[in-house]
Structure formats: C-alpha cells, structure tokens
Amino acid sequence: MDSAFDKLDASGFLEIWQHFDADDNGYIEGKELDEFFRHMMKRLGPQEKATEERVQRLKQRFMSAYDVSADGKLQIQELAHMILPEKENFLLIFRREAPLDNSVDFMQIWRKYDVDCSGYISAQELKAFLKDLFQQHGRKVSPDKLEDYTDTMMKIFDKNKDGRLDLNDLARILALEENFLLQFELGAGSKEERKRDFEKIFDHYDKSKTGALEGAEVDGFVKDMMELVRPNLTGPDLDRLREVLLRHSDVNKDGKIQKNELALCLGVKQTP
C-alpha cells in the first residue's frame, strides 16, 4: 500500500471506517464505496484532480485485489488489509487460510471466552481473546496496544453500544460464513430428499463423528436452526433454546442428541 496511510493506527482506522460505513451495516458499499475511493484518490495523489473516471479506475484496481468475497462491498477485514500498515494491522489476525464456515467451531470459541457464562463477551473477555490470538500468530503486543485494539474492536462491533458483544457481533468479527441451513428447504421435498438433506445436516454438525451431537455441536445446530426464524439471536436466547431442544429430543438423557433423536425431532423417518 502507498505511504499515504503509513501513519494510520487503530484509532485512525476506526474513524475512517465509521465515516464511510455511514449506514452502520458492517460494509462500505454503493455510494459509500465511491466516496471512500474519492478520499483515497485525494490522499494518493493530492495534485491530481479526482475525476469520476479516475476514481472508478482506482476503485476497480483495488477491489479486484482486496475484495476477497467478490461481493462488490468492503468488509472491515478487507479494508484493514488495504489501508493499515502491517505493524498496525490487528484485524489481519482474523484472516485464515480456511474461512470460519461452521457454527460448531464458532460456538467453541464463544464458550471458551464467555468465561462468566453471561451469554455475552465483555471487554475484558474480548481482551483475553485478542491476547491469545496474537500469541497464536507469534505477535508480541504491549498492554497499551492490547487495550487500544480491544477498545477499537468494541467501538466497531458493539452495534447496540451496551459495552459487550453478542453472538452476532462476534460472528461479524470472525467473518462467520452464511448459515449452513439456508441451503435446505426443511420439511419440503420427497421423503428421500428429506432423508438425504438430513444426512448432510447431521454430518455437518457431528464434527466429532461420534453419531451424536454434544457440547458445541448442539450449540452450533441450535444457533443455525433458530436464526432461520430469529436473526438477532442472543447468547441467553441460545441457552434457553438449547435446554428446550435437549428436553424434547434427548430421550435417553445423556446430554447428547443421538442421530435418531434428531431425526425424530425434525420429522425424518430413519431406515432401520
């Protein structure tokens, strides 16, 4: 990236993000995107006139390089990769060789860092999460910088400004991919189609391959299932719904959901 952003730090990045994500939907898109590249044009070449043609050319050049999801929008990690100097790019620690595409993995992270089991991630819990991530990536970070990064992350992702992160906030931070269950029409189709879909669904959440869902596997399934009808699911909501599912489906009361128990819950007839 050009030296125009060399002195940018976490706080400066936050100001840019909040300015251009005007509708606060977690993306820079449409007119916001044009405004951002107009701003970039002025910083990269202050002597050059920012004509519409030049702005669009710059936009095309950078979007082809940094719009990893190829959706014509800039996610926060993509923008960070574009403009933050490497030494300040705290958001790069969330980039993976493989994307976070399974709610089971997501719920394992959630349960680990929601230390007080409140159903939310506090600033202190987020700080512990960030500290562990930096260590995993072999990066040293001072206490002051860690505080700065934590504060910036809270300001960016705490959408309702209550000083804590909920399930949806953390999902945005970790760029959790689209709900796995959206690809299925649950309850629709022939008996064979429903059975085939059920096998795919159970296999997706049974990451331990034990033939039963337990722990974060149950959490991941409940999260995705309930978000089909309740998009803004909170941690306490998930805990309540998990209890309901176990109460109705866990016939042998072992704290797990066996394959035949989930099939019964979803109304799928199993072949003996």
TORTI-446794 format. One record per residue: residue number from 0; residue in one letter; x, y, z of N, C-alpha, C in turn. Coordinates in steps of 0.02 Angstrom, whole numbers. Atoms other than C-alpha are relative to their C-alpha. Example, Ala and Ser with C-alpha at 12.3 -4.5 7.8 and 13.67 -1.06 7.14 Angstrom:
<pts>
{pt 0,"A",{45,-59,0},{615,-225,390},{45,60,0}}
{pt 1,"S",{-42,-59,-3},{684,-53,357},{-39,55,37}}
</pts>
This chain:
<pts>
{pt 0,"M",{42,-60,0},{0,0,0},{44,62,0}}
{pt 1,"D",{-37,-63,5},{57,178,-32},{12,30,70}}
{pt 2,"S",{-18,-31,-64},{138,282,107},{-54,48,25}}
{pt 3,"A",{53,-46,-21},{-21,388,114},{-32,-20,66}}
{pt 4,"F",{31,23,-61},{-82,280,258},{51,-27,51}}
{pt 5,"D",{-52,29,-42},{85,237,340},{-7,16,74}}
{pt 6,"K",{4,-21,-70},{47,333,500},{-68,-19,31}}
{pt 7,"L",{66,18,-25},{-127,259,520},{6,-51,57}}
{pt 8,"D",{1,48,-54},{-159,171,686},{-72,-24,10}}
{pt 9,"A",{66,29,-11},{-308,78,760},{-54,53,6}}
{pt 10,"S",{51,-53,-9},{-398,237,813},{-15,36,-65}}
{pt 11,"G",{9,-34,65},{-369,320,644},{-40,-44,-48}}
{pt 12,"F",{38,46,42},{-434,165,556},{-73,0,19}}
{pt 13,"L",{69,-2,-24},{-590,167,665},{-37,61,-26}}
{pt 14,"E",{31,-62,25},{-625,348,615},{-18,-7,-74}}
{pt 15,"I",{14,8,72},{-611,305,430},{-58,-48,-10}}
{pt 16,"W",{53,49,7},{-721,151,449},{-69,30,17}}
{pt 17,"Q",{64,-27,-21},{-858,241,544},{-24,56,-46}}
{pt 18,"H",{19,-54,46},{-854,389,423},{-31,-28,-64}}
{pt 19,"F",{23,25,65},{-877,284,266},{-54,-54,5}}
{pt 20,"D",{56,46,-11},{-990,148,337},{-57,41,30}}
{pt 21,"A",{48,-50,-25},{-1121,284,352},{-64,-31,28}}
{pt 22,"D",{62,30,-24},{-1270,167,373},{13,-53,54}}
{pt 23,"D",{-18,44,-55},{-1176,61,502},{-25,-72,-10}}
{pt 24,"N",{23,68,13},{-1218,-104,417},{57,-50,-4}}
{pt 25,"G",{-57,46,0},{-1042,-177,427},{35,-6,-66}}
{pt 26,"Y",{-32,0,65},{-995,-143,246},{8,71,-25}}
{pt 27,"I",{-3,-62,39},{-936,0,138},{-21,-20,-70}}
{pt 28,"E",{29,22,63},{-1041,-14,-19},{-35,57,-35}}
{pt 29,"G",{37,-50,38},{-1128,83,-156},{32,68,0}}
{pt 30,"K",{-25,-68,-1},{-1109,271,-137},{55,9,51}}
{pt 31,"E",{-52,-2,-51},{-1006,244,21},{68,-19,-30}}
{pt 32,"L",{-61,25,32},{-879,149,-84},{30,52,-46}}
{pt 33,"D",{-24,-53,44},{-867,287,-214},{31,57,40}}
{pt 34,"E",{-26,-54,-42},{-842,416,-76},{68,-20,29}}
{pt 35,"F",{-63,23,-28},{-705,310,1},{56,5,-51}}
{pt 36,"F",{-53,-2,50},{-609,294,-162},{15,72,-24}}
{pt 37,"R",{-12,-71,14},{-631,480,-195},{49,28,53}}
{pt 38,"H",{-43,-20,-56},{-550,508,-24},{71,-29,-11}}
{pt 39,"M",{-64,32,12},{-411,384,-68},{38,35,-56}}
{pt 40,"M",{-31,-34,58},{-378,472,-234},{33,65,23}}
{pt 41,"K",{-28,-64,-25},{-350,637,-141},{62,-12,42}}
{pt 42,"R",{-58,14,-42},{-229,555,-19},{59,-27,-41}}
{pt 43,"L",{-53,30,40},{-134,457,-150},{31,48,-50}}
{pt 44,"G",{-26,-48,49},{-118,599,-275},{-33,68,10}}
{pt 45,"P",{33,-64,-16},{-165,767,-196},{3,51,-56}}
{pt 46,"Q",{-6,-49,55},{-107,860,-352},{-46,-17,-58}}
{pt 47,"E",{42,21,56},{-218,760,-469},{-73,13,14}}
{pt 48,"K",{71,-11,-8},{-398,802,-498},{-37,-67,4}}
{pt 49,"A",{35,63,-10},{-512,665,-433},{-62,-3,-45}}
{pt 50,"T",{56,6,47},{-618,645,-590},{-35,-67,12}}
{pt 51,"E",{39,61,-9},{-754,513,-591},{34,-59,-33}}
{pt 52,"E",{-34,54,36},{-657,411,-719},{59,-27,40}}
{pt 53,"R",{-58,21,-39},{-500,408,-611},{-22,-36,64}}
{pt 54,"V",{26,32,-61},{-600,366,-455},{-22,-71,-15}}
{pt 55,"Q",{25,67,17},{-685,219,-541},{57,-47,-19}}
{pt 56,"R",{-58,40,19},{-519,159,-611},{37,-25,63}}
{pt 57,"L",{-32,18,-63},{-441,163,-437},{-41,-51,38}}
{pt 58,"K",{46,46,-34},{-593,76,-365},{5,-70,-30}}
{pt 59,"Q",{-5,65,33},{-584,-64,-494},{66,-35,16}}
{pt 60,"R",{-66,27,-13},{-398,-87,-465},{5,-30,70}}
{pt 61,"F",{-6,24,-69},{-411,-103,-276},{-52,-53,17}}
{pt 62,"M",{51,50,-15},{-574,-201,-271},{19,-68,-28}}
{pt 63,"S",{-22,64,29},{-501,-334,-387},{54,-32,43}}
{pt 64,"A",{-54,26,-41},{-355,-352,-266},{-23,-17,71}}
{pt 65,"Y",{16,7,-71},{-441,-337,-96},{-70,-24,16}}
{pt 66,"D",{68,24,-13},{-625,-384,-116},{0,-77,-4}}
{pt 67,"V",{-10,73,-1},{-591,-565,-65},{-66,-37,-11}}
{pt 68,"S",{65,33,7},{-776,-609,-54},{-33,14,-67}}
{pt 69,"A",{24,-16,67},{-804,-534,-228},{-74,18,-1}}
{pt 70,"D",{70,-19,-4},{-970,-458,-174},{-11,74,-14}}
{pt 71,"G",{6,-71,16},{-934,-279,-226},{-5,45,61}}
{pt 72,"K",{1,-38,-62},{-926,-224,-44},{68,-7,34}}
{pt 73,"L",{-61,7,-40},{-782,-193,75},{-20,-20,71}}
{pt 74,"Q",{8,19,-69},{-789,-292,237},{57,34,40}}
{pt 75,"I",{-49,-36,-41},{-691,-221,382},{70,-31,-5}}
{pt 76,"Q",{-66,31,7},{-552,-351,366},{32,17,-67}}
{pt 77,"E",{-26,-18,66},{-535,-311,181},{27,71,-1}}
{pt 78,"L",{-23,-69,-3},{-522,-126,215},{65,6,41}}
{pt 79,"A",{-60,-1,-41},{-394,-156,352},{61,-24,-39}}
{pt 80,"H",{-54,28,41},{-289,-261,234},{22,51,-53}}
{pt 81,"M",{-14,-48,52},{-300,-121,107},{39,61,26}}
{pt 82,"I",{-28,-65,-20},{-251,31,212},{42,0,63}}
{pt 83,"L",{-39,-2,-62},{-175,-19,379},{71,-25,-11}}
{pt 84,"P",{-68,26,3},{15,-34,390},{4,-67,36}}
{pt 85,"E",{-3,68,-27},{65,-214,429},{9,-1,76}}
{pt 86,"K",{-14,0,-72},{131,-171,603},{-62,20,41}}
{pt 87,"E",{60,-22,-35},{-39,-95,647},{-61,-41,-18}}
{pt 88,"N",{59,35,27},{-149,-220,558},{-24,-55,47}}
{pt 89,"F",{25,47,-49},{-228,-301,710},{-57,-43,-26}}
{pt 90,"L",{56,39,27},{-376,-359,605},{23,-58,-43}}
{pt 91,"L",{-24,55,42},{-265,-471,499},{3,-66,39}}
{pt 92,"I",{-3,62,-38},{-258,-595,643},{-64,-41,-7}}
{pt 93,"F",{62,37,10},{-436,-643,597},{-4,-32,-69}}
{pt 94,"R",{-1,30,66},{-389,-692,419},{27,-71,6}}
{pt 95,"R",{-20,70,-5},{-375,-879,397},{16,-29,-68}}
{pt 96,"E",{-10,36,63},{-308,-997,266},{-66,-31,-21}}
{pt 97,"A",{67,26,13},{-479,-1078,281},{-50,43,38}}
{pt 98,"P",{48,-43,-34},{-632,-970,323},{-37,-37,56}}
{pt 99,"L",{40,30,-53},{-735,-1000,480},{-69,-14,-30}}
{pt 100,"D",{60,16,38},{-877,-1092,395},{-46,-48,38}}
{pt 101,"N",{40,47,-38},{-951,-1197,535},{-17,30,68}}
{pt 102,"S",{22,-29,-63},{-1054,-1135,682},{23,-39,60}}
{pt 103,"V",{-26,40,-55},{-986,-1277,788},{67,30,23}}
{pt 104,"D",{-65,-32,-16},{-810,-1201,779},{-12,68,33}}
{pt 105,"F",{17,-66,-28},{-887,-1030,813},{-22,-5,72}}
{pt 106,"M",{26,7,-68},{-978,-1091,968},{53,-24,48}}
{pt 107,"Q",{-56,20,-44},{-820,-1173,1036},{38,62,23}}
{pt 108,"I",{-34,-63,-17},{-737,-1001,1030},{-44,40,48}}
{pt 109,"W",{47,-38,-42},{-892,-919,1106},{1,-27,72}}
{pt 110,"R",{2,30,-67},{-899,-1042,1252},{65,10,38}}
{pt 111,"K",{-65,-7,-32},{-713,-1028,1286},{10,69,30}}
{pt 112,"Y",{-14,-69,-23},{-711,-838,1303},{-58,33,37}}
{pt 113,"D",{54,-24,-43},{-883,-810,1381},{11,-33,68}}
{pt 114,"V",{-24,34,-61},{-795,-855,1544},{-53,-1,55}}
{pt 115,"D",{49,-3,-54},{-934,-798,1660},{-68,-28,-20}}
{pt 116,"C",{62,32,26},{-1067,-887,1553},{-59,49,2}}
{pt 117,"S",{53,-51,-1},{-1166,-724,1542},{-41,1,-64}}
{pt 118,"G",{33,-4,65},{-1213,-751,1361},{24,58,-42}}
{pt 119,"Y",{-30,-57,35},{-1107,-601,1309},{76,-2,10}}
{pt 120,"I",{-72,-8,-7},{-923,-560,1281},{14,71,25}}
{pt 121,"S",{-16,-66,-28},{-866,-417,1394},{66,25,-31}}
{pt 122,"A",{-63,-28,25},{-720,-301,1352},{59,-40,27}}
{pt 123,"Q",{-54,39,-30},{-609,-400,1473},{7,-68,-34}}
{pt 124,"E",{-1,66,34},{-657,-565,1390},{26,8,-71}}
{pt 125,"L",{-25,-13,67},{-625,-489,1218},{75,11,2}}
{pt 126,"K",{-72,-13,-6},{-454,-431,1277},{38,-67,6}}
{pt 127,"A",{-32,65,-8},{-411,-609,1331},{1,-38,-67}}
{pt 128,"F",{5,31,66},{-470,-672,1161},{53,28,-47}}
{pt 129,"L",{-49,-32,43},{-362,-545,1068},{72,-19,20}}
{pt 130,"K",{-67,18,-24},{-210,-583,1177},{19,-70,-22}}
{pt 131,"D",{-13,69,22},{-225,-769,1139},{13,-3,-75}}
{pt 132,"L",{-8,0,73},{-243,-734,952},{68,27,-20}}
{pt 133,"F",{-66,-27,15},{-87,-627,949},{55,-51,15}}
{pt 134,"Q",{-49,50,-19},{10,-762,1040},{1,-58,-51}}
{pt 135,"Q",{5,55,49},{-53,-896,919},{34,18,-66}}
{pt 136,"H",{-30,-23,62},{10,-790,774},{72,24,10}}
{pt 137,"G",{-70,-17,-13},{179,-761,858},{13,75,0}}
{pt 138,"R",{-8,-73,-1},{150,-574,877},{0,26,71}}
{pt 139,"K",{-3,-31,-66},{203,-476,1031},{-40,65,-2}}
{pt 140,"V",{40,-62,-4},{87,-337,1086},{4,26,71}}
{pt 141,"S",{-6,-31,-66},{110,-215,1229},{-69,6,33}}
{pt 142,"P",{64,-8,-34},{-25,-196,1363},{-39,61,-25}}
{pt 143,"D",{34,-61,25},{-62,-19,1299},{-32,-12,-68}}
{pt 144,"K",{26,15,67},{-82,-80,1120},{-59,-48,4}}
{pt 145,"L",{54,48,-8},{-191,-225,1175},{-63,35,24}}
{pt 146,"E",{56,-40,-24},{-302,-102,1268},{-30,41,-57}}
{pt 147,"D",{21,-41,57},{-309,9,1113},{-39,-42,-51}}
{pt 148,"Y",{33,44,48},{-354,-137,999},{-68,-24,27}}
{pt 149,"T",{63,22,-30},{-488,-200,1121},{-52,55,-4}}
{pt 150,"D",{45,-57,2},{-565,-27,1133},{-26,13,-70}}
{pt 151,"T",{20,-11,70},{-565,-8,944},{-49,-53,-23}}
{pt 152,"M",{45,54,20},{-645,-179,918},{-69,8,31}}
{pt 153,"M",{65,-11,-32},{-781,-140,1044},{-38,56,-35}}
{pt 154,"K",{34,-56,33},{-818,26,959},{-25,-19,-70}}
{pt 155,"I",{20,20,68},{-826,-56,787},{-58,-50,2}}
{pt 156,"F",{46,56,5},{-925,-212,828},{-57,-1,51}}
{pt 157,"D",{54,-2,-49},{-1032,-171,981},{-55,44,-28}}
{pt 158,"K",{49,-38,39},{-1179,-119,874},{-51,37,43}}
{pt 159,"N",{50,-35,-41},{-1301,-77,1014},{31,40,57}}
{pt 160,"K",{-38,-42,-46},{-1165,9,1117},{-17,-12,74}}
{pt 161,"D",{14,16,-70},{-1202,-84,1279},{63,-25,37}}
{pt 162,"G",{-64,17,-32},{-1017,-119,1315},{15,-74,1}}
{pt 163,"R",{-13,72,4},{-1023,-304,1271},{-18,-24,-70}}
{pt 164,"L",{14,29,66},{-1029,-414,1117},{-49,-57,6}}
{pt 165,"D",{45,57,0},{-1170,-532,1075},{21,-48,-56}}
{pt 166,"L",{-18,52,49},{-1170,-683,959},{12,30,-69}}
{pt 167,"N",{-5,-29,67},{-1197,-578,802},{62,43,-7}}
{pt 168,"D",{-60,-42,2},{-1057,-457,847},{63,-42,-10}}
{pt 169,"L",{-59,43,7},{-929,-597,868},{0,-34,-68}}
{pt 170,"A",{4,30,67},{-991,-679,708},{27,47,-53}}
{pt 171,"R",{-26,-50,47},{-951,-517,616},{76,5,6}}
{pt 172,"I",{-72,-4,-10},{-778,-508,694},{36,-59,-34}}
{pt 173,"L",{-32,61,25},{-737,-687,644},{-20,-15,-72}}
{pt 174,"A",{22,9,70},{-820,-668,472},{-29,-70,-10}}
{pt 175,"L",{33,64,6},{-926,-823,503},{-41,-3,-63}}
{pt 176,"E",{35,5,64},{-994,-885,337},{-75,-11,10}}
{pt 177,"E",{73,3,-1},{-1178,-895,293},{-26,-63,34}}
{pt 178,"N",{33,55,-34},{-1293,-1006,396},{-6,-61,-45}}
{pt 179,"F",{-1,61,39},{-1269,-1184,333},{-70,-24,-19}}
{pt 180,"L",{68,26,11},{-1455,-1224,347},{-39,38,-53}}
{pt 181,"L",{35,-39,50},{-1505,-1089,222},{-4,-35,-68}}
{pt 182,"Q",{0,35,64},{-1465,-1207,79},{-53,-55,-4}}
{pt 183,"F",{50,53,-1},{-1602,-1328,132},{-70,28,8}}
{pt 184,"E",{70,-16,-11},{-1791,-1318,121},{-26,-52,49}}
{pt 185,"L",{17,49,-51},{-1826,-1405,285},{-75,-17,-2}}
{pt 186,"G",{70,22,2},{-1984,-1509,279},{-29,-3,-69}}
{pt 187,"A",{25,1,68},{-2002,-1489,91},{31,-58,-39}}
{pt 188,"G",{-27,53,43},{-1973,-1615,-48},{-27,-68,18}}
{pt 189,"S",{22,69,-10},{-1998,-1802,-56},{33,-29,63}}
{pt 190,"K",{-29,32,-58},{-1958,-1922,87},{74,-14,-11}}
{pt 191,"E",{-70,15,15},{-1796,-1972,1},{43,63,2}}
{pt 192,"E",{-37,-64,-1},{-1744,-1790,-23},{9,25,71}}
{pt 193,"R",{-5,-22,-70},{-1782,-1750,160},{51,-42,37}}
{pt 194,"K",{-48,45,-32},{-1682,-1901,215},{71,17,-21}}
{pt 195,"R",{-66,-18,26},{-1536,-1852,104},{24,66,31}}
{pt 196,"D",{-17,-64,-31},{-1540,-1673,171},{18,-10,74}}
{pt 197,"F",{-14,12,-71},{-1546,-1738,349},{70,-29,10}}
{pt 198,"E",{-67,31,-6},{-1390,-1844,322},{55,53,-7}}
{pt 199,"K",{-49,-54,10},{-1296,-1691,257},{3,46,61}}
{pt 200,"I",{4,-44,-58},{-1356,-1585,403},{33,-31,60}}
{pt 201,"F",{-29,33,-59},{-1312,-1712,536},{76,-6,-7}}
{pt 202,"D",{-73,8,11},{-1140,-1744,459},{37,66,10}}
{pt 203,"H",{-31,-66,-7},{-1104,-1556,456},{11,18,73}}
{pt 204,"Y",{-5,-20,-70},{-1137,-1532,643},{35,-52,43}}
{pt 205,"D",{-34,53,-37},{-1068,-1700,701},{75,1,-17}}
{pt 206,"K",{-71,-8,17},{-887,-1638,688},{43,-54,32}}
{pt 207,"S",{-39,52,-34},{-826,-1770,811},{-11,-69,-31}}
{pt 208,"K",{17,62,36},{-904,-1906,700},{-14,-58,49}}
{pt 209,"T",{17,52,-50},{-972,-2000,852},{-71,-26,-10}}
{pt 210,"G",{69,20,10},{-1150,-2016,787},{-48,34,49}}
{pt 211,"A",{42,-39,-46},{-1214,-1894,919},{26,71,4}}
{pt 212,"L",{-20,-69,-8},{-1213,-1706,940},{7,15,75}}
{pt 213,"E",{-11,-18,-70},{-1140,-1641,1103},{39,65,5}}
{pt 214,"G",{-38,-61,-12},{-1071,-1481,1177},{-12,52,-54}}
{pt 215,"A",{4,-53,51},{-1030,-1352,1042},{-37,-23,-63}}
{pt 216,"E",{36,25,58},{-1107,-1466,910},{-75,14,7}}
{pt 217,"V",{70,-17,-13},{-1278,-1445,991},{-9,76,-6}}
{pt 218,"D",{3,-74,4},{-1244,-1258,1011},{-3,24,-72}}
{pt 219,"G",{-3,-22,69},{-1199,-1239,828},{-64,-15,-38}}
{pt 220,"F",{63,19,33},{-1354,-1331,770},{-57,46,22}}
{pt 221,"V",{53,-43,-27},{-1469,-1232,885},{7,71,-27}}
{pt 222,"K",{-11,-68,25},{-1389,-1067,831},{-26,7,-71}}
{pt 223,"D",{20,-5,70},{-1414,-1101,646},{-75,-12,-10}}
{pt 224,"M",{71,15,7},{-1587,-1177,665},{-44,59,21}}
{pt 225,"M",{42,-53,-26},{-1657,-1036,770},{10,66,-38}}
{pt 226,"E",{-11,-61,37},{-1576,-898,667},{-39,1,-67}}
{pt 227,"L",{44,1,59},{-1686,-955,521},{-63,40,13}}
{pt 228,"V",{62,-36,-17},{-1832,-877,614},{12,60,46}}
{pt 229,"R",{-15,-56,-45},{-1745,-760,738},{72,23,-14}}
{pt 230,"P",{-67,-20,22},{-1597,-672,654},{45,28,55}}
{pt 231,"N",{-41,-32,-52},{-1538,-575,808},{-1,-41,64}}
{pt 232,"L",{-2,46,-56},{-1516,-723,923},{55,22,49}}
{pt 233,"T",{-50,-18,-51},{-1427,-680,1088},{25,-63,34}}
{pt 234,"G",{-27,57,-37},{-1322,-793,1198},{-51,-29,48}}
{pt 235,"P",{52,27,-45},{-1459,-808,1333},{-56,-34,-38}}
{pt 236,"D",{51,33,41},{-1586,-848,1195},{23,-70,-19}}
{pt 237,"L",{-27,65,23},{-1473,-987,1131},{0,-50,58}}
{pt 238,"D",{-1,45,-58},{-1452,-1060,1306},{-69,-27,16}}
{pt 239,"R",{69,22,-14},{-1640,-1066,1333},{-24,-50,-53}}
{pt 240,"L",{23,44,54},{-1673,-1145,1163},{37,-67,0}}
{pt 241,"R",{-39,63,-6},{-1534,-1272,1190},{-32,-46,52}}
{pt 242,"E",{32,40,-52},{-1620,-1327,1351},{-65,-30,-25}}
{pt 243,"V",{64,25,27},{-1787,-1343,1260},{13,-59,-47}}
{pt 244,"L",{-16,53,47},{-1708,-1447,1121},{21,-64,36}}
{pt 245,"L",{-22,59,-37},{-1622,-1564,1244},{-58,-32,38}}
{pt 246,"R",{56,26,-38},{-1779,-1581,1348},{-47,-41,-44}}
{pt 247,"H",{46,35,45},{-1881,-1635,1196},{32,-55,-41}}
{pt 248,"S",{-32,47,46},{-1751,-1731,1097},{45,-51,33}}
{pt 249,"D",{-48,45,-33},{-1630,-1809,1220},{-38,-53,39}}
{pt 250,"V",{44,51,-29},{-1737,-1963,1252},{36,-40,54}}
{pt 251,"N",{-35,41,-49},{-1603,-2062,1344},{36,41,54}}
{pt 252,"K",{-25,-45,-52},{-1550,-1909,1447},{76,-6,12}}
{pt 253,"D",{-73,5,-7},{-1363,-1925,1412},{34,67,-15}}
{pt 254,"G",{-28,-66,15},{-1341,-1739,1372},{22,8,-72}}
{pt 255,"K",{-18,-2,70},{-1315,-1780,1189},{-63,-9,-42}}
{pt 256,"I",{56,14,46},{-1429,-1786,1037},{23,-52,-50}}
{pt 257,"Q",{-17,55,46},{-1414,-1953,950},{-30,14,-69}}
{pt 258,"K",{23,-11,68},{-1440,-1961,763},{-75,-14,-6}}
{pt 259,"N",{71,18,5},{-1608,-2049,781},{-44,49,39}}
{pt 260,"E",{38,-49,-39},{-1662,-1922,913},{-10,65,-40}}
{pt 261,"L",{7,-60,41},{-1627,-1775,797},{-47,-13,-60}}
{pt 262,"A",{45,18,56},{-1714,-1866,653},{-73,4,23}}
{pt 263,"L",{67,-2,-27},{-1867,-1885,763},{-23,71,10}}
{pt 264,"C",{16,-71,-12},{-1860,-1701,811},{-17,36,-64}}
{pt 265,"L",{11,-33,64},{-1852,-1648,628},{-53,-35,-43}}
{pt 266,"G",{51,35,38},{-1985,-1772,573},{25,-38,-59}}
{pt 267,"V",{-30,39,55},{-1869,-1876,465},{1,-73,21}}
{pt 268,"K",{4,70,-15},{-1902,-2062,461},{66,-34,-16}}
{pt 269,"Q",{-63,35,10},{-1744,-2165,485},{-12,-71,-24}}
{pt 270,"T",{4,69,24},{-1716,-2329,394},{28,-46,54}}
{pt 271,"P",{-24,44,-53},{-1699,-2471,523},{66,-33,-20}}
</pts>
